[in-house]
Each structure stands twice: as structure tokens, then as C-alpha cells.
Amino acid sequence: MKNIFVLGGSGFVGAHVCEQLVRAGWQITVPTRRRRHAQGIQHLPGLTVLEMDVHDEAALTRAMSGHSAVLNLVAILHGDATAFARTHVQLAEKITRACAVNGVSQLVQISALGADPARAETAPSHYLRSKSAAEAVLVRASAAQAGLRVSVVRPSVIFGANDQFMNVFAKLQAIFPFIPLAGADARFQPVWVCDVAQAVVRVLDLPPAGSGVRIWELVGPDVLRLRDLVHMAGVFSGAGGGKGRPIVGLPMWAARIQAFVMELAPGAPVMSRDNLDSMRVDNVATPGMPGLAELGITPAALEPVARAYLGR
Ligand SMILES: NC(=O)c1ccc[n+]([C@@H]2O[C@H](COP(=O)([O-])OP(=O)(O)OC[C@H]3O[C@@H](n4cnc5c(N)ncnc54)[C@H](OP(=O)(O)O)[C@@H]3O)[C@@H](O)[C@H]2O)c1
């Protein structure tokens, strides 16, 4: 029996991964802070939802007992240095220690394109620094725990029917006559959520291959600037009579003021200063790194998929 413990399984990517894991014959446990967050997946056969605090190491270690594999999708996009360290780095430390106690044989971590465990200190944002430091935790665990196979997948920005990316840009264009856009020329290589989910399932099924952490960069076929993506979201959703709203690229000083104001508003900001810092480096694949092709997956292009879900 293949048993997997999926932290963050209730989220946007996690729900797609859980669906594909069920199809591949896995029994799944998903811890969640609130049971209602897992409403979208609790109907899946062979999936158990556990309401618990994953940051409580003793509880986490107990809950992971009996699982041969662990997948970590927990992440935050906004917060201060302490929140990023707790959610990304300290949680990775707790997970790797719990893997050792429970004799877990496989750990897969969803990281992010741009993370680099060898250069955690010099990454441009809290998000990328903490994602890099979390990968460094896994590198150390992989070296110290002979029985633990560790894989890291690093996706670019992920699109799909329930994303908080193309959908947000479409909604903004339904409301506002023009879009003042920070980081308009930042480049991304958006990847479809179903391709990411399929990749995770394939990584879990790979035979062991040597020591060290195996890394996969997951990207789609097209490199697009943020302004192109926002324009596509407007056009596909029919905003501005199907032409999309005019986009006004902001200089960095104005972008930081805009992000600061957004951070003060209630709820998750559309863009934070830390997001702007992340966009200082292009979010595109590194030449020569293994990715979807090596996992036998042909990545879907954004246009037909996003046109379908934004046009509904
Ligand atoms: N979406 C993208 O475009 C994108 C791009 C690159 C990389 N990634 C990576 O892919 C992974 C999944 O992303 P996603 O978009 O699916 O994220 P998401 O929808 O926000 O889901 C994240 C999950 O993490 C859990 N979580 C969030 N904050 C937590 C906290 N403070 N403590 C404990 N659990 C917490 C939540 O579970 P409960 O609410 O059930 O507790 C939630 O289900 C992340 O590692 C992210 O960095 C995403």
C-alpha cells in the first residue's frame, strides 16, 4: 500500500495533486488548520483529512507515522521574515526530523523557481530566501538520512481554473478602467496546475537514483512578461469589450508605494513589496535543468487553457 502525508493538500496545487495521487493508487492523509479548508478534497476516495497544527512537532511526528512518503506544499506569499522562516524553514526542519523518526523513505518538497539552497542569503525577497533556506534543510537531511530519498520541484507561476493569478487580473479589469502595473516587464514561464500535479506523481514513482536531492524545474512552453499576462487575462475574460484594459507600467518607486498601500488593506494584497522583490529576478527555467520533458510530460500552453476558464 502506498501511503502519503500531504501537507498543504487543501490548497490550489495540493487539491490537483491529491486528485492525481488518488488516481495513481495512493492512500492520502491531509493535515489542515481548519477542516473546512479541505472541503474540496475530502470526497476523494482513500483520502483522510486531519485537523491539526502542523507546526506542533510532536503532533506532526505522530500524524506522519505509517506513511512511506511525505509531500510538502505548505507556503505563504505574504508576511514578515519571522512568518516566512516559521512556515518555510522551521516547518521543513520539523518535517525532516519527523521523517527520520518514522522511517519515511521519500520526501517531496514543492519549492519555487528562483530558489537556490547555495545562495539563500542573496535571494532578493523573504519568499525566495526562505524557500532557498528550506531547500538547504532538505540538502542536509538527505545527506544525514541514508534511507530518505528527497526531491524538490520548482514551478514557475502556476495557472489553472482556480488560480489566484490570471483570475485576479481578470477581476481587476472587470472593475477598473485601466491597470497601473508594478513589475510589468518581469518575465515568467507559467505552468499548468495539472502538469505540476502530474509531475509530482511521476517524481514519487521514479526509482531511486544515487544520493543527494533531485531537482526539477517546472515551466510551461512560453516566456511571457507580466504585462502580456495581464493583457491576456483581460482579453480572455472579455474586459474592455474583449480588448482588455490599458496597462500602465509603474516605475519601481511608484510600484513600492502601491504595494505598501495594498499591504495596509484587509486580506491578502494583490501585490506586496516582497512580491516586487521576488520579481527582480526572471521567473524562467535554468538552461540544462531537468523539468517536465524529463518526466515525460508535454507542458500545456497558457492561452487555450486560460481562455477556457476565464471566458466562462
Ligand atoms: N501557485 C503558484 O503560482 C505557485 C508558484 C510556484 C510555487 N508554488 C508553490 O506551490 C505550493 C502550493 O502553492 P498553492 O498555490 O497551492 O498555495 P495555497 O493554495 O495557498 O495552499 C497552501 C496550503 O498551505 C497551507 N498553509 C498555508 N499557510 C500555512 C501556515 N501558516 N501554516 C500551515 N499551513 C499553511 C494551507 O492549508 P490549510 O489552510 O488547509 O491549513 C494551504 O492549503 C507552495 O509551496 C508554493 O510556494 C506555487
PDBQT file of the ligand as one rigid body, heavy atoms in Angstrom, charges set to zero:
ROOT
HETATM    1  N1  LIG A 401       0.535  28.965  -7.042  1.00  0.00    +0.000 N 
HETATM    2  C1  LIG A 401       1.652  29.289  -7.692  1.00  0.00    +0.000 C 
HETATM    3  O1  LIG A 401       1.637  30.032  -8.689  1.00  0.00    +0.000 OA
HETATM    4  C2  LIG A 401       2.970  28.735  -7.222  1.00  0.00    +0.000 A 
HETATM    5  C3  LIG A 401       4.137  29.025  -7.953  1.00  0.00    +0.000 A 
HETATM    6  C4  LIG A 401       5.360  28.489  -7.543  1.00  0.00    +0.000 A 
HETATM    7  C5  LIG A 401       5.415  27.689  -6.410  1.00  0.00    +0.000 A 
HETATM    8  N2  LIG A 401       4.268  27.427  -5.724  1.00  0.00    +0.000 N 
HETATM    9  C6  LIG A 401       4.357  26.577  -4.543  1.00  0.00    +0.000 C 
HETATM   10  O2  LIG A 401       3.406  25.535  -4.615  1.00  0.00    +0.000 OA
HETATM   11  C7  LIG A 401       2.955  25.211  -3.299  1.00  0.00    +0.000 C 
HETATM   12  C8  LIG A 401       1.452  25.238  -3.243  1.00  0.00    +0.000 C 
HETATM   13  O3  LIG A 401       1.001  26.534  -3.601  1.00  0.00    +0.000 OA
HETATM   14  P1  LIG A 401      -0.552  26.900  -3.683  1.00  0.00    +0.000 P 
HETATM   15  O4  LIG A 401      -0.686  27.986  -4.667  1.00  0.00    +0.000 OA
HETATM   16  O5  LIG A 401      -1.348  25.659  -3.819  1.00  0.00    +0.000 OA
HETATM   17  O6  LIG A 401      -0.770  27.509  -2.230  1.00  0.00    +0.000 OA
HETATM   18  P2  LIG A 401      -2.149  27.677  -1.404  1.00  0.00    +0.000 P 
HETATM   19  O7  LIG A 401      -3.324  27.489  -2.274  1.00  0.00    +0.000 OA
HETATM   20  O8  LIG A 401      -2.027  28.953  -0.659  1.00  0.00    +0.000 OA
HETATM   21  O9  LIG A 401      -2.093  26.450  -0.402  1.00  0.00    +0.000 OA
HETATM   22  C9  LIG A 401      -1.127  26.395   0.605  1.00  0.00    +0.000 C 
HETATM   23  C10 LIG A 401      -1.552  25.406   1.669  1.00  0.00    +0.000 C 
HETATM   24  O10 LIG A 401      -0.659  25.556   2.760  1.00  0.00    +0.000 OA
HETATM   25  C11 LIG A 401      -1.372  25.556   3.993  1.00  0.00    +0.000 C 
HETATM   26  N3  LIG A 401      -0.887  26.704   4.755  1.00  0.00    +0.000 N 
HETATM   27  C12 LIG A 401      -0.834  27.995   4.364  1.00  0.00    +0.000 A 
HETATM   28  N4  LIG A 401      -0.295  28.749   5.329  1.00  0.00    +0.000 NA
HETATM   29  C13 LIG A 401       0.005  27.919   6.343  1.00  0.00    +0.000 A 
HETATM   30  C14 LIG A 401       0.572  28.109   7.616  1.00  0.00    +0.000 A 
HETATM   31  N5  LIG A 401       0.953  29.303   8.065  1.00  0.00    +0.000 N 
HETATM   32  N6  LIG A 401       0.726  27.018   8.402  1.00  0.00    +0.000 NA
HETATM   33  C15 LIG A 401       0.343  25.806   7.986  1.00  0.00    +0.000 A 
HETATM   34  N7  LIG A 401      -0.205  25.559   6.805  1.00  0.00    +0.000 NA
HETATM   35  C16 LIG A 401      -0.388  26.615   5.986  1.00  0.00    +0.000 A 
HETATM   36  C17 LIG A 401      -2.849  25.712   3.699  1.00  0.00    +0.000 C 
HETATM   37  O11 LIG A 401      -3.506  24.601   4.299  1.00  0.00    +0.000 OA
HETATM   38  P3  LIG A 401      -4.754  24.750   5.343  1.00  0.00    +0.000 P 
HETATM   39  O12 LIG A 401      -5.386  26.089   5.082  1.00  0.00    +0.000 OA
HETATM   40  O13 LIG A 401      -5.631  23.605   4.965  1.00  0.00    +0.000 OA
HETATM   41  O14 LIG A 401      -4.148  24.605   6.681  1.00  0.00    +0.000 OA
HETATM   42  C18 LIG A 401      -2.948  25.639   2.171  1.00  0.00    +0.000 C 
HETATM   43  O15 LIG A 401      -3.721  24.548   1.758  1.00  0.00    +0.000 OA
HETATM   44  C19 LIG A 401       3.642  26.197  -2.368  1.00  0.00    +0.000 C 
HETATM   45  O16 LIG A 401       4.799  25.626  -1.839  1.00  0.00    +0.000 OA
HETATM   46  C20 LIG A 401       4.017  27.359  -3.274  1.00  0.00    +0.000 C 
HETATM   47  O17 LIG A 401       5.128  28.086  -2.811  1.00  0.00    +0.000 OA
HETATM   48  C21 LIG A 401       3.050  27.929  -6.094  1.00  0.00    +0.000 A 
ENDROOT
TORSDOF 0
